Amino acid sequence: MKNQSFLKGSVILIASAVIAKAVGALFKIPLTNMLGGLGMSYFSCAYGLFLPVYALTATGLTTAVAKLTAENCAFSNYKNAAKIRRISLLLFSAVGTAGTLLILLLAVPFAGKIAACPKAWLSVMMIAPSVLFGCITAVYRGCWEGMRNMYPTALSQVVEAVVRLAAGLALCSWVLSNEQTVLQYLPDGIDITAAASAAAVLGITLSTLAGTLFLYIRGTGLEKSSPLLKSGREQSGRQIIKSLFAVLVPVALGSIVTNLTSLIDLATIIRCLDKAAVLSPDYFYENFGLSGISQVEISEFIYGSFTGLAVTVFNLVPSVTNMFGKGILPSLAQAWTRSDRNESERLSRSVLKATAFLAVPSGIGITVLSKEILLFLYPDRVAECTVSAESLGFLGIGVIFLALSFPLFSMFQAIGKADLPVKLMAVGVIVKFAGNMLLIPIPSVNVSGAAIATLLCYFVIFILSVFFYCKYTGIRIKIFSLLFPSVLSGIFCGVTARAVYSALPLENHLALPLAIFAGGVVYLIVSAVTGNAKELR
């Protein structure tokens, strides 16, 4: 059995996440260029419902299985670790099936009544089977991660990304190229853009199936590998299920609360933008260049642009730095179980330092070059970029607080306080909802209000998380001194990137890559001078 350190496990997961996100960008960027703002509104409606349901059935499950497996392996109870895997597979395959059926049943009323985007129902239905596949995948990943072997999770992420890219783009492109053939098999009210969006979503479902099959084949070696069945005592099935749910329920609820920000956007942005469009329709046409977009479609177009462009870029960094949290959970759980306070404190500081090292310069860079980044990625969608640029500027700062919150959630789970992130994130969700409702209806603010609300949401969550982690562990984390080197280095990085870009000719297609490279070099230099990387071990 491989036994990887926190940093090695995190590096493995981060490497796979970088590859998966790079491949994912190759999927999402051309997809957005193909579908545009309206098509991405249908796509985002499907994802808006999928993420909370998926979190309930799968996201927390990986953490629960990983934590229980790690604790049993720490005391050489390998028989029980194997039994946890078997019971989890049976139980959560049933849960995943129920989740799939629930989405299928709610697709039409959800799209029409809640999302105010009736044409999205087909896309919602296409995402439903992913819940079942996600549950099975989560059990396998949790088992491997609990044994501190991150390779299967890493490889499965890459497999999913590659299949998503190939299947999603191929299906979407085929539908758009065969309009007459496709529409004759679809009900009235579904146009070619909605059909193409559903085809792209089907590609995502196929990718989750591919990840499940990969881990199923890889998982056949679990019971043959090293000591899984050779020693230790077994708990009863009832005890295992009770222990699973003791971790799963608060973690899953926390994941739902986290993903409720996207669901809040889905339920509020279009409706609030409708109010703004009624108050001042000319504002949107004059400032965003929405030629060819009817007044009825303004809200859907802006929502699709925001979620398809700005939110896509916003999610790139936290999805990578989240791997630090996943990597630290088994190590910190074992250290805390053994009452090793010094190791627990070292790990806590290291994971926050490592996360900040990547998140701070990335967030600042996104903020100072928001419009330039969007136009570079989506050159054929100028109106969508114009709509989303200001929002992405606010989200860039939000990136930092969201990225730093993820490892704190894992740290709470490792010390047995898995319920606390739920309560803290509930506070953040209230901030998010209030911000959306108050800011978006103002025409001059419009969808940027959603970005500001997101920034405030994760800032509150981060501050509360640090306070309560220190309170319950007794570990002292001087957050200002811990983050100051990254912030200082990040400011130099952002100023340099902005200055280099401004100094280069606008027609130079290498302007943005050169500016980012220059900012990165300055960041590393200033980091070396300030000792920013000295705790990354």
N, C-alpha and C positions, 0 to 999 in steps of 0.2 A: 504494500500500500504506500503510495507516494504521500509524503508529509511535508507540505510546503509552508514556508514562513509567510507571515502577513504580507510583507512587501513583495515577495516572489509571486504569491497568489494574486495579489492586486495587479502586478505588472502583466501577468498572463491574461487576466480578465480585461485589463485596459487595452492591451495589444489587440485582443479579439474585438473589443468594443470599437476601437479606432478603425479596424478593418471593416467591421459590420457597418459602422456609421459612414465610412467612405463609400462603401457599396450602396448603403441606403441613400446617400446623397445622389448617387448616380441614378437611383430610382426616383426619388422625390422631386429632384430638380427638373428632369425632362418631363415627368408626369405633370408638374405644375405648368410647364410651358405648353403641354398638350391640352390640358383641361381648362386652364385659365381660372379666374376668380370664381366664376359660377360653378364650374365643375368641381373645384376644390371645396366649395361649400357643401356639396353632396358628400364628397369623400370625408370631410371633417365631421359631418353629422354621424356617419357610421363609426368613426373613431371616437367621437365624443361619448357615444353610448357604450362602445366596446371597452374602453379603458377602465371605467369603474367596475363593470361586471367581471372583466378579466382580473382586475386586482382582487376582487372578492374571492374568486375561485382559484387563482393561480399565484399571484405575486407573493402573498403572505405564506403560501404553502412551501415555497422554496426555503424561505427563512425558517419556518417551523421544522421542516425535515432536517435542514442543515444544523440547526441548533441542537436538536435531540440527538442526531447522529454524532455530532462533535462531543457532546457531553458523555455519551456512551463509550465512544472511542477513547476518551480521556481516562476512563476507568476500565478499559479493556473488555467492555461488555459487547463484544462483536456479534454475538448471536442476536442480541436485542436490536442492534443496528440493522441487521438483515430483516428482522421481523417488522421493524418500523417501515422499511421500504415496501414490503409485501402488503401490509395493511393499508398504507397510504395509497398505493396504486389502485387497490380495489375500491376504497372509499371515495377517492377523489375522481375516479373515472365516472362514478355515478353522479357526483356533484357537477362535473363538467358537462355531462349529458343534460342535466337539468338546466344549467346555465345556457346551453345552446338552444334548448327548446324555449326558454324564457325570452331570449332575444328574437327568435323567429315569431313568437306570438305578439311581441310588443313593437315590431318593426314599423308597421303602418301607423298606429296611433302615436307612437313616439315621434316619427318624422313630421306628421301633420300637426299634432296638438302641442307638443312640447318644443320641438326644434323650429317650428314655423317654416319648415323646408320640405314640403310634401313629396317632392320628387326624389328625396334621398332614401325612401323606404327600401328600394332594391339594393342599394349599397349596404344598408344596415343588415338585411337578410344574408348577404354574401359573407359578412364577417362572423356570423353566428358560430359555425363549427370551430373557429379558432379557440373558443373557450374550452371545449373538450380537449383539443390537442395541447392547449396551454397547461391544463391540469396535469396531464401525463408527463409532459416535459418538465414541469416544475418539480415533480417527485424525484425524477432521475437526477436533475441538477442539484437538488437539495442534498441527496444522498452523497454524491461525489464531493460537493463543496464541504459537507460536514466531515468528510475524511481528509479535508484540506488538499484535494486534488481538483484544480480548477480547469484542467485541460478539456474534459468533456463539455463543460458549460461553454468554454471559449470556442471550441470547434463547432458546437451546435449553433451558436450565434452567427458564426460565419456562414454555415450552411443555410440558415434561414435567410440571411441577407442576400446571398447569391440567388437563391430560388425566387425570392421576392422581386429582385431586379429583373430576372429573366422572364418569369411568368407574368408579373404585373404589367410591365411595359409591353410585352408581346400581346397580351390579351387586350389591353387598352388600345394599342395601335391597330389591332385587327378589327376591333369593333368600329373605330373611327373610319377605317378604310372600307368597311362593308355595311354602310348605314342601312340600305334598303333590305339586305338580308337579315340583319339583326332586328330591326324594328317590326318586321312582320310577325315575329314570335313574342313580342312584348305587348303588354296591355296599353291602352290609351293613357296619355298623360306622361309617359316616359319618353323623353326625347333622346337623341343620340348622345348628348353630353352626359345625361344621367346614366345611360347604359354603359358608356365608357368608364365612368367613375365606378360603377358596380363591377366591371371587368377588372379594373385595377385592384379593387378590394378583394376580389376572388383570388388574385395573385398573392395577396397577403395571407389568406387562409391556406393556400397551397404551401406557402413557405413554412407555416407553423406545422403543417402535416409532415413536411420534409424534416424539420427539426425533431419532431417526435419519433419518426422512423430511425433517424440517426442515433438518438439516445437509446431507443429500444435495442438496436443492434449492439451498441456499445455497452448497454447495461447488462447484456447476457453474461458479460465477464465479471460482474460484480460478485456473484456468489462463488466464483472460482478464484477470485483474486485474494491473495494474502489471507489475512486472518478473519475475514468476516464471519465465518461459521465455526471457528475453532475454539472459542473460549467465551467465558462470561455467562451471565444469567439472563433469562428472558422474563419480561413483564407479561401480564395478561393483555389480550387484545383491548379490553376495556380501559386498562391503565394507559396504554399507548395512545388510544384515541383521545382520552381525556387530556393527556400531556400535549398532544398535537394541537388540540383546539385551544388549550390554555395559551399557547404561543400564537397560533394561527388567527384567532378571532381579533385580538387587539391589533396585530400587524396588518391583517387584511382590512380592518376598519380604517387603520391609518393610511393604507394605500388608497382606499376609496376616498378618504378625505383629501389626500394629495391630488387625486385625479378629479375630484369634484371641481377644481378650478377650471378644467376644460369643459366639464358639464355645465358649470355656471356660465361660462362663455357661450356655450351652445344655446342655453335657455334664455340668455339675456341680451347678447350682443345684437342679434337681428331685431328683436323687439324694441330695444332702446334706440337703435339706429333708425328704425322706422319713425320714431318720434322726432329725432333730429332731422331726418329728411323732410318730414312734413313742415317743420319749423323753417327750414332754410334749404330747399332743394338746390337753389342756384349755387350755394357755397360748395357743394360737392362737385358739381359740374365744372365750376371755375377753377377749383384748387386741385382736383384729382384727374382732370381730363377724361371724364367718363363718357366719351362719345360712343354711341351705340348701345348704351346701357339705359334701359327704361327706368323711370322713377320707382316702379314696383320692384325692380331687380337691384336697386342701389345697395340695400342692406345685405342681401345675399352675396353680392359681389365683394363688398368690403369685408364681410365676415370670412369669405373664402380666401381673400387676399391675405388677411391677417393671420389666419390659421395655416394657410398653405405656404406662406413665405416667412413672415416674422417669427411665428411660433416654431416653425421647422428649424430655423437657425438658432433660436433660443434653446431648444432642447438638445442641441448637439453636444455642448460641453458637459451639462449635468449627466447625460447618459454615459459619458466616459468616466467622469470623476466618481460616479455612483459605484464603480467597481472597487474603489478604495473601501467603501463601506462593506460591500460583500466580502472583500478579501480579509478585512479585520475581524469580522464576526466570529469565526471559529477560534482564532488566536485569543481574542479578548474574552470570549466565553470560557475558554479553558483557564486563562490566567485568573479570571474572576472566581471561577469555581474552586480554584486552588488557593484563593485568598492571597494572591501575589499582587499586593498593592503597587509595588514599584513597577512591575511589568505592565500592569493595567494603565498606570499613569503615562509610562513611556509610549505605549501603543496609542493612547488617546491623543497625546500631543502630536505624535508622528502622523497619524491619519489626517488630522486637521491641517497640519503644515503641508503635507503632500497635496491635499486637495486644493488649498489656497495657491500653491505654487503653479498649478495649471489653471485654476478658475479665475483668479484675479486678472492676469494679463488678457485672458480670452474675453472676459466680460467688458473690460475697459476698451479693448480693441473693437469689439462689436459696437459699442456705444459711439465711439468717435468716427467709425467708418460704416455706419449702418446703411445709408443709401448706396454707397459705393459697393458694399458687399452684395446687396440685393441686385443691383444692376449688373454686376459681374456674373452672378449665378443665373439670373433670369433676364437676359438681354432683350428677349422678345416680348416681355410683359412690363412695359414701362408704366402703364397705369396702375397695375398691381403693386409695383415697386414704390411708386409715389404714395399710394395709400398706406403702405406698411412701414416706410422708412422711419418716421418719427416714433412709431410704436416700438420698433426694434431698438431704437436708441435707449428707451426706458428699460426694455427687457434685458439689455446688455448688463446693466447694473444688477437686475434681478437674478441673472445667471449666477453671480457670485454667492448670493445668499442661499439660493436653491441648492447649488452644488455643495456648499458647506453644511447644509441641513441634512443631506442624505447620510453621511457617515455618522452624524450624531444620532439619527434614528437607529442605525445598526448598533451603535454603542449602547443605547437604551435597551435594545433587544438582548444584547449580550449579557447585561447585568441583571436581567430579569424584570425590567421595567417597560415591557413592550406596550403596555397600555398608555403610557405617558405621551408618546408622540401623537396618539389619536386626539388627546385632549388639547395639546398644543396646536395641532393642525386645524382643529375645529375653530380655534380662535382666529387663525389665519384665514380660513374660509369665510368667516363672518366679515373680516376686513375686505376680502376680495369681492364678496357679494355687494356690500355697501358701496365700495368704490365703483363697481360697474354701474349700479343703479343711479348713483349720483353724477358720475362724470360723463358716461357715454352719451346721454341725451343732449348734452351741450354741443351744438354743431361745430364750434371751433376746436373742441377736444375730440369728439367722436370716438373712434376705436382706440385712440391713444389712451383713453380712460381705462380700457381693459388692461393695457400694459402697465399703467401707473398702479392700478389696483393689484396686479400680480406682483410688482416690485414691493409694494407695502406689505402684502400678504407674507412673502417669504422673508422679508426683513424682520417682521414680528416673530415669525416662527423660529428663526435663527437665534435671536436674542433670548427668547424664552427657553429654547433648547439648551443653550450654554448655561444659563442660570440654574436650571433644574438638574442638569447633569452634574454640575459641581456640587449642588446641594445634596443629592442622593448618594454620590460616591465619596464625597470628601476630597476628591481630586481637585487641585487648584489649577485652573487653566486661565492664565492671564491673556485674554483674547486679543487685547490691543497689542501687546508686545509680540504675541505669536504671529499676528497678521500684518503688522506694520512693514516688515521688510518686503513682503509680497506686494502690498499696496504701493509703497514707494517705488519699487521696481516697475510695477504695472503702470504707474503714472508716467514715468520716463518712457516706457514702451509705447503708450498711447500717443504721447506728444510727438515722439519720433515718427511713428507710423503716419500720423496726420500730416506732419510737416513734409515728409518724403512724398506722400501722395500729392500734396498741393504743389510741390515743386516740379512734378513731372507733367509732360503734356497730356491733356485729357484723352487724346486719341491713342495713347500708348496702352495697349492691352495688357502689358506687364506691370502697369502702375500699381495695381492693388497687390499682386504677389510680392513685388519689390518692397512696397511699404510695409507689408506684414513681416517680411524677412528682416528688414532693417529694425523694426520694432522688436522682433524676437531676439536679435543679436544684442541690442541695447539692454533688453530685459535680463539676459544671461550675464552680461557684464556687470550691471548694477547689482544683480543677485549675488554675484561672486564677491563684490565689494562689501555688501551689507551682511553677508553670511546667510542669505536667504535659504540656501539649500543644506545648511549644516545639520539639520535634524532629519533629513530625508534618509532614513536608514531602516 
